[in-house]
Amino acid sequence: MKLACLLTAAGSGSRFGSDKLRLPVDGEPMGVHALKVLADAPFDLRVLITSRDKGYLMDAARALGFLVCINPAPERGMSSSVRLGTEAICAAGKFDGILYAVADQPHLSCGTVNQLLEAFRQKPEMIFAPEAEGRRGNPVLFPASLIPELLQVQGDRGGRQVIAAHRERLRTIPVDPKELLDIDRKEDPSSC
């Protein structure tokens, strides 16, 4: 089974007020921390989609074996990163599933990523996501059969519209609520 991952890190951090991916997590920028979490999981291809102004992320991604793609218009919302990154993955080969992750989850563990991968290997036709206290979060692992729909997403909702269209295929794995925490504003609790 061939699996790919896409880490989206192209946003401007407008709600945060600056580049939130530079926030320190375990002594390194949060965006670099996210790259390392995914680098430690057994993917056949890793892709970072980011904006031109995040050279520090591009350098770290290349050093960790990621393919780096630039989103020239991240202001168009998360869907533009999802589409561009998915296109890059499809151009690189045929994959059984793609895990979509965001770079602003400072407590996401490689263990959770590996649990998602293992669950997907058992049921590769399903969509897998982590869940805590009744709240679903990122990352989300989609089967290859849904890639055409992921290439059509619009707006700032990313893959949520694909999940909404296929709720019967969604399966979740329980995680510590802290892992689902994402940082959007400076006042968000980070415990970094």
C-alpha positions in Angstrom: 0.0 0.0 0.0 1.4 3.4 -1.0 0.5 6.4 1.2 1.3 10.1 0.8 0.9 13.0 3.1 0.3 16.7 2.5 1.2 19.3 5.1 -0.5 22.6 4.5 1.4 25.7 5.7 0.6 28.4 3.2 -1.7 30.7 5.3 -0.6 34.2 6.2 -1.6 33.9 9.9 -3.9 36.9 9.6 -6.0 35.9 12.6 -2.8 35.4 14.6 -1.2 38.7 13.4 2.1 37.2 12.3 3.6 33.9 11.1 2.3 31.6 13.8 4.3 28.7 12.4 7.4 30.4 13.9 6.1 29.9 17.4 8.5 27.7 19.4 7.5 24.1 20.1 10.1 22.0 21.8 12.8 24.6 20.9 11.9 24.8 17.1 9.4 26.6 15.0 5.9 25.0 15.1 5.9 24.5 11.4 9.3 22.6 11.5 7.9 20.5 14.4 4.9 19.5 12.2 7.3 18.5 9.4 9.2 16.3 11.8 6.1 14.6 13.1 5.2 13.5 9.5 8.8 12.7 8.6 8.8 10.1 11.4 5.8 8.3 9.9 6.0 5.7 7.1 4.9 7.6 4.0 6.0 6.9 0.5 5.8 10.6 -0.4 5.6 13.7 1.8 4.6 17.1 0.3 4.7 20.5 1.9 2.5 23.3 0.4 3.5 26.7 1.6 3.9 30.3 0.6 6.9 32.0 -0.9 7.7 33.9 2.3 8.4 30.7 4.4 11.9 29.9 3.3 12.8 28.4 6.8 10.0 25.9 6.3 11.0 25.0 2.7 14.6 24.5 3.8 13.6 22.2 6.7 11.1 20.3 4.5 13.7 19.6 1.8 16.2 18.4 4.5 13.5 16.0 5.7 12.8 14.6 2.2 9.6 16.5 1.5 8.6 17.7 -2.0 8.0 21.5 -1.6 5.2 23.2 -3.5 4.4 26.9 -3.5 0.8 28.2 -3.3 1.0 31.5 -5.2 -2.4 32.6 -3.9 -2.9 31.3 -0.4 -5.5 34.1 0.2 -7.9 31.9 -1.8 -8.3 29.7 1.2 -7.4 26.2 2.4 -8.9 24.6 -0.7 -6.3 26.2 -3.0 -3.6 24.4 -0.9 -5.5 21.2 -0.9 -5.9 21.2 -4.7 -2.3 22.2 -5.5 -0.9 19.7 -3.1 -3.1 16.9 -4.3 -2.2 17.7 -7.9 1.5 17.4 -6.9 0.9 14.1 -5.3 -1.0 12.8 -8.2 1.8 13.9 -10.6 4.3 11.9 -8.5 2.4 8.6 -8.8 -0.6 6.5 -7.8 -1.3 6.4 -4.0 -3.9 4.4 -2.1 -4.5 7.2 0.3 -3.4 10.7 1.2 -3.2 12.1 4.7 -3.9 15.9 4.9 -2.3 17.7 7.9 -2.1 21.2 9.1 1.1 22.8 10.5 -0.5 24.6 13.5 -1.2 21.6 15.8 1.7 21.8 18.2 0.7 18.6 20.2 0.0 16.2 17.3 2.0 13.1 17.8 3.6 10.7 15.4 1.8 8.0 17.3 -1.6 9.4 16.3 -0.5 9.6 12.7 0.6 6.0 12.8 -2.7 5.0 14.4 -4.5 6.6 11.4 -2.3 4.8 9.0 -2.8 1.4 10.6 -6.6 1.9 10.7 -6.5 2.8 7.0 -4.5 -0.2 6.1 -7.3 -2.3 7.7 -10.1 -0.5 5.9 -8.6 1.4 2.9 -12.0 2.5 1.5 -12.8 4.6 4.6 -11.9 8.2 5.7 -10.0 8.3 9.0 -9.6 11.2 11.4 -8.8 11.7 15.1 -11.5 12.6 17.6 -11.6 13.8 21.2 -14.6 14.6 23.4 -16.9 14.4 20.4 -14.8 16.8 18.3 -13.2 15.6 15.1 -9.9 17.1 14.0 -6.9 16.9 11.8 -5.1 15.2 10.2 -7.5 13.3 7.9 -6.7 10.3 5.7 -8.7 10.0 2.5 -8.8 7.0 0.2 -7.7 7.3 -3.4 -11.3 7.0 -4.6 -12.0 10.5 -3.2 -9.0 12.2 -4.8 -11.1 13.5 -7.7 -13.5 15.2 -5.2 -10.5 16.7 -3.2 -9.3 18.2 -6.5 -12.6 20.1 -6.7 -12.8 21.6 -3.2 -13.6 25.3 -2.9 -13.3 28.1 -0.3 -11.6 27.8 3.1 -13.0 24.5 4.2 -10.4 22.1 2.7 -11.6 18.5 2.8 -14.6 19.1 5.1 -16.9 19.3 2.1 -15.7 15.8 1.0 -16.2 14.4 4.4 -19.7 15.9 4.6 -20.6 14.2 1.3 -19.3 10.8 2.6 -20.2 10.8 6.3 -21.0 7.1 6.1 -17.3 6.4 5.3 -15.9 8.4 8.2 -14.2 6.5 11.0 -12.5 8.2 14.0 -9.8 7.1 16.4 -9.8 8.5 20.0 -6.9 10.8 20.9 -6.0 13.1 23.8 -7.9 16.4 23.3 -4.6 18.3 23.5 -3.6 16.7 20.1 -6.5 18.4 18.3 -5.5 21.9 19.6 -4.6 24.2 16.8 -3.3 27.8 17.1 -5.2 30.5 15.3 -5.0 33.5 17.6 -2.3 34.7 20.0 -4.7 34.1 22.9 -5.3 30.5 22.0 -3.9 28.2 24.7 -0.8 26.6 23.3 1.1 25.2 26.2 4.0 25.1 23.8 
